[in-house]
Amino acid sequence: MSTPTLPTAPLLDSQALRGAFSRFATGVTIVGFEDQEGIHGLTVNAFTSVSLDPPLLLVSIQKTSRSHERLLQQSFSVSVLNDAHGATARSFASKDRSGAPDWDRSGRLPRISGALGWFECDHWAQHDAGDHTLVIGQVSDFGTAAGDPLLFFNGALTGLS
């Protein structure tokens, strides 16, 4: 019995595709975790709820991120940023950490102070997804605050207005 041949994907202009994806406004989060080298954070806009029973969420982590390998199999937090956290998002998205805030250490895992929402998660699963890894966390604690979200749209950080 022969193995079926899968069709190949058409060659797409990756920059144009990225531009098309950027037309979908997303919230902005910081994924935080701690290991033997300290506290780490990375800016992530590919975040979604997955399930209420069990309570699961998903973050998509670029494989070229310097924190990618360190995050896998770790407990982690997700902080949903408010519209005053632009410098924080830029800081964790670059090698320059100026503008990075102090971590809120009041919970089990480090998170961003003043976040609109935060989730503490234990690693539940991960899946290869091309140039990203989909990391699914089981929520063990969470909280919310009032405010307006920081958004990512058309390649830029923005607020609701």
N, C-alpha and C positions, 0 to 999 in steps of 0.2 A: 504494500500500500504506500503510495507516495504522499509526501507532505505537501499540503496546499501552499501555493505561492501567494504571499500577501501582497496586495497592491502597494506600490510606493507612493508616498505623499508627493504632491507636486512641489516643485521648487518655489518657495515664497520669499519675497523680500522681507527679511526679518525686521528691518527698521520700519517699514511701512506697516507690518503686522503689529509691532509694538505701538505705533501711533494709533492704530485702530483700537487696540486694547485700551489705550489711555483715554478713550472717549467714555469709558465706564467709570463714573466717580466711585471711589472706594474710601472707606475709613482708613485711618493710619494707626498702627499698633507698634508697640515695642515688645519683642519677645525677650524675656530676661531669664538668666539661669546662673547658677554658681557652680564652679568646680574647684579643683585644687589650686588653680591659677587665679582665682578671684571671681568677681561678678562680671558678666558679659551681657550685652544687649545688642539687638539688631532690629532695624526698622523693617516692618513687614506690612504690606497692604493686602496680601492674599490670606485672609482670615475668614472663617465662617463657623457658625454653629453646625453640628452634625446630628446630634441626638440628645433627647432629654432623658432617655432611659436605656442605657446608662448615659450620664451627662458627658458628652464628648464635643470637642471642638477640633478644628483643623487649621494648621498654618502651613504655608508653602515656603520652603527655604531653598534659596538658590545654592547649588552645589559649590559654586566658586566663592561663597561667603567664607570669610576667615573663621567664622563660628560654626559652620555647618557640621563638621565632624564632632566638635565638642558638644553640640546640642543633642545629637542623636543618643537615645536611650536615657536622657536626663529628665528630671522633673523640671518644669519651666513655668513662667508666668506670662500672661499676655495682658498688657496695659493698653486700653483704648484711649488714644490721645484726644485732648480738647484743643480748641482753636488757638490757645496760647502756647501750645507745645511745638511750634514750628521749628525752633532752634534745636529742640530735643530730637525731633525726627531727622533733621539734617545731620546732626552730630552722629547718631547711631547708623546712619546710612553711608558715612564716610570714614576715612581713617583718622580724621581730625576729630577728637573728642571734645573740643571746646563747645560749650553750650550744653553739655551733658549734665543733667541734674544729679543731685544726690539721690540715692536709692531710698525708697521707703522700705524699711526693714521690720515693720510692725507685724508682718505675717511670716509664714513658713518660708516663702520665697521672695526675693527682691522684686519690687515693682516700682512704677513711676508715680511719684506724688502728684495728686490732683487729677489722676486719670478719670475719665468718664465712667469707665468700667474696668474691672480687673478680674483675672481668673488665675487661680493656682491649679496647675495640672500635673498629673503623673503620666509618664509616657505610657501610651496604650498600644500604638502601632505606628508603623511608617511604611511608605510605599514609594518606590521609584517612579518618577514622573518626568522623564526627559532630563532637562538641565536643572530640575528641582527635585526635592524630596518632600512628599506630603507627610507631615508629622501630625499624628492624632493624639490628643491629650485627653485624659479623663479628669474632669473638673472636680477638685476636692474642696475648693472654697472660692468665693467670688464676692464682689461688692460693686456698688454704683455710686455716682455723684451727679449733681446737676451741671449743666453747661452745654455748649455747642461743640460739635465734633470738628476735628481737623480732617480735611478731605484731601485726596490726591486725584487730580483731574487734569488731563491733557499735559501730563509731564510736570505739573507744578502742585505745590501745597497751597491749599486755599481753605477758606471757611464757607459757611452756608451763604453768606451775603456777598 
